Amino acid sequence: NVIGGHMAGLACGAMFHFLGWPYFVEYPLVVAAAIFLMVMLDVEHAPAAGTALAVTMNENLFQTIVPILLAALVLSQCRYLLRHHLRDLV
């Protein structure tokens, strides 16, 4: 869900980044579109909606996309490697 959610958020953010709509229309729509896409793909991850917003707000897409993807991959890998030592709190 982490990687898929961030990929969905990045896709929506990149799409809305190039539209050039006013910010008060663009920002709520990009978050709603990211949430909708995550639900449709069954990869819900709440912080990924913030990823969509960050990509839309930032002027340089490459400087935003690379750190977000690297952080998602590193954290997912850490969780996978430490899965036997982590406790499920749910």
N, C-alpha and C positions, 0 to 999 in steps of 0.2 A: 504493500500500500504506500509506503514512503516514496519509493522511486517512481511508481506509476502516478501517484498524486502530484509529485513535483513536475513530472513530465507533462501532465495535463495542465498544470498551472503555468508552466513555461510556454506551452503551445498557445494557450489563451492570451497570456501576457504579450507574447511576440505578435500575435495577430492584432490585438488592440493597440499595440505600440505604433503601428504604421497607419492607423486610421486617422489620427489627428483630430479627434473630437474634443470638445471642451472637457476639462478634467472632471467637472461635477456630473457629467454624463458618463464619461469613460471609466472612471474608477469603480463606481458601483456595478456597472455592467460587466467589467472584466472579472470581478470577484464572483458575481452571480454565474457567469459563463463557466468559470473554472469549477465552481461547486457542481453545476449541472453536468459538466463533462466527467468529473470524478464519480458522480453518482451513476451516470450512464455506463461508465467503464468498470464500476464496482472497485474503485481504488481510492476510497475516501481517506483523506489525510488533511485534517483541518489547517495545519500550518502552510499547506501548499496553496491555499487561497491567498495568503500573504505573499507567496512567491509570485503569483500572477500580478498582484498589485505592485510589487517591487520592480518587476520587469517592465511594466507599463510606465511607471514613474521615472525610471532611470533612463538617461539619454543614451548611454552606451550599453547595448545589449550584451556584447561579449563579456564585459567586465561584471555583469550580473549573472549570466547564465552559467559560466564556468564554476565560480565558487559555490553556487547553490547545488549544482549537480555533484561536484566533488564532495561537498559536505554530506549530501544525502547518501552517496555511495559509501563513504568512509563510516558513517554512523550505522548504516545497514550492515556493513561487513563486521563492525565491532559487535553488533547485536548477534549476528550469526555465530561468530567465533566464541562469544561468551554466553550463549544460550543455556548451557548447563549450569552456569553459576548465577544466572539472574532468576529472581523470584517473580512470579506472576501475582500482581496485587489485586487482580479482579476476582 
